[in-house]
């Protein structure tokens, strides 16, 4: 299959949003997470492209898209999704991590989507996703200590696991287990990730909002969420969305859609094929 084509849509505030397009068929929008760029989801998208036209959103502050901007927030992210939806006619939506939060917010009180699938969405409930690391990480990025900010993010956002590892040891582990290219990407995206996690915290008390999602919704999680506070949060989320399904992948971690896309793509294909409405447009 050929490499994705690049398109650009204009969001409501005039910001250009780059979109990678691959495949042919009914349209699907894919929303990457906090430290990801659109091309990280190319393998995942190509698996969906056997049946669908897939549009991977290059979220603000990345690649050919415009900056987050002074008025950044979830509302701007949802406007970006709407710009892609309006251009393509897509009625199917997938989001990972922070992109999962964006996808769910975009679907709230929005009848335009028939089905939404999310993998470990960044929906915090009663502090299930900690944000008390943000001030320190922001200070470190301001001082140019981007790698220290990354360590603060890794420890602070996952206190049950990586948060128990001393900073000095975590520095060694991260440099040994993450490629240089991935580290460069992570560090470059730390300022954006910090602003995005401010939004995670801001929407912590908004669980009732998700009762307004009309789309059938698939909530997926991997092995790391089996007993965590976030597993409880996702169960509460599933109980709030009127038409929801849940799936667990014990062998997969948080980054499965990027690193091991086969199982997640297969589940999403089954879900979309079951719940997509007949007569979806295939070209626009």
Buried (B, 14 or more C-beta within 10 A) or exposed (E): EEEBEEBBBEBEBEBBBBBBBBBEBBBBBBBBBBBBBBBBBBBBBBBBBEBBBBBBBBBBBBEBBBEBBEEBBBEBBBBBBBBBBEBBBBBBBBBBBBBBBBBBBBBBEBEBBBBBBBBBBBBBBEEBBBBEBBEBBBEBBEEEBBBBBBBBBBBBBBBEEBBEBEEEEBBEEBEEEBEEEEBEBBBBBBBBBBBBBBBBBEBBEBBEBBEEBBBBBBBBBBEBBEEBBBBBBBBBBBEBBEEBBBBBBEEBEBBBBBEBBEBBBEBBBEBBEEBBEEEBEEEE
